[in-house]
Amino acid sequence: MKLFIMLLMAFTMVLSNAQDFKSKAIPLNDESSLDTLIKAAGNKKLVMLGEASHGTHEYYLWRDKISRQLIEKHNFSFIALEGDFASLYRLNQYVKNMEGAENSAREVLLKLDRWPTWMWANEEIVALAEWLRKYNDNLPQNEKIGFYGMDVYDEWNSKKMVLELLESTDKASYDFVKAEYDCFHPYKGDSWQYARAVKAGKKDCATATKNVVDYIRNNRNLLSDLSDDTYFYLLQNAIVFHNAEEFYRESIASKESASWNSRVFHMQETVGDLLSLYGRDSKGIVWAHNTHIGDASYTNMRNFGEKNIGQLSRESLGSENVFLIGFTTYKGKVMAARSWGSAMQEMKIPKAISKSLESKLNKIGHKSLYIIFDEEDRKEKNLKVMGNRAVGVVYNPESDRRQFVPTLASLRYDAIIFFKNTTALKVLIK
């Protein structure tokens, strides 16, 4: 089977007459339509909810609906999303009504300032966070549902948080960590400058960042005044800065998969730490792009040595304990930018290319639907490569034909949710 997969993924999307999914399609009309999906996912350790773009209203809306049901009916413990840890932790403080929390989710999100802010600062996240706050208000503090960013970015903010927390907690610890972090002083908050300097021959700071992580882990007794939540926040920010050092250094030093996988391993580590934080019986929900949650083994990513959190979670927890749900669309609108760091704009997503997964799902005839894949779908005779739409924060509709990842859908995902026509995110405006 593995050899067959390797040979199959070596081809492009020529082989595209995959098994007919029409008989398995479940129309997605309202929340009650999710019953079969929630039943299939509810007993898993991790449920990962994807998206074919970072700027689509329907993906956020239905991930919200699924997340609420998993929390209410199946006692899921936290949501981790593809976002910055330090800044989004303020949303965790709000939904748990922790000391020092902001007055509303909107207030938290409007303070975000790292591009692309529309991924998180939108009405859809506000709605979920306010629901979580109300839900948590009826729970003891140690049972409240958490909300976290799991990405490796915003690393200098994480460094700042580590120093600020230690300065107000333990002077000796602060002095030690500050001395270690002084390794970064010449680079003044610019990770790319640091990475280029290392490539040019300057000494790297990997040992310094590891020393800080190890120190915090090994000296919990010196930080006993911190609550478990705050100690986790301190340690995780140190881990972000440590892993970001590797990510940026590898991004400059290597043209291969090392930098991509460095970021992936950080996400995986963060989710594992959250499962540990919430206890042996905890269960988590992950929101991220399809390229992160859909098992990379069954896409052309494997040809480049790229892994993702969906693949790593199946390998570490067992496929039977992980449920991967992809989201996609045939056509619509999306919030994105034409180049990195440029202004967001609402863009048109053209109709999906022929012989793609989206084109095939569109022919079923429902405005929205989902399919849960089973063993029949995964038999070798039914495995055909199809393109699967992938729109990033940078998007140019004119080159949309290039935005399709060769995929074995029934192996990449446990389920797929499809919308014929989607709309753009409702972005918060300052």
Secondary structure, 3 states (H helix, E strand, C coil): CHHHHHHHHCCCCCCCCCCCCHHHCEECCCHHHHHHHHHHHCCCCEEEECCCCCCEHHHHHHHHHHHHHHHHHHCCCEEEECCCHHHHHHHHHHHCCCCCCCCCHHHHHHCCCCCCHHHCCEHHHHHHHHHHHHHHCCCCHHHCCEEEECCCCCHHHHHHHHHHHHHCCCHHHHHHHHHHHHHHHHHCCCHHHHHHHHHCCCCCCHHHHHHHHHHHHHCHHHHCCCCHHHHHHHHHHHHHHHHHHHHHHHHHHCCCCHHHHHHHHHHHHHHHHHHHHHCCCCCEEEECCHHHHCCHHHEHHHHHCCCCHHHHHHHHHCHHHEEEEEEEEEEEEEEEECCCCCCCEEEEECCCCCCEHHHHHHCCCCCEEEEECCCCCCCHHHCCCEEEECCCCECCHHHHHHCEEEECHHHHCCEEEEEEEECECCECCC
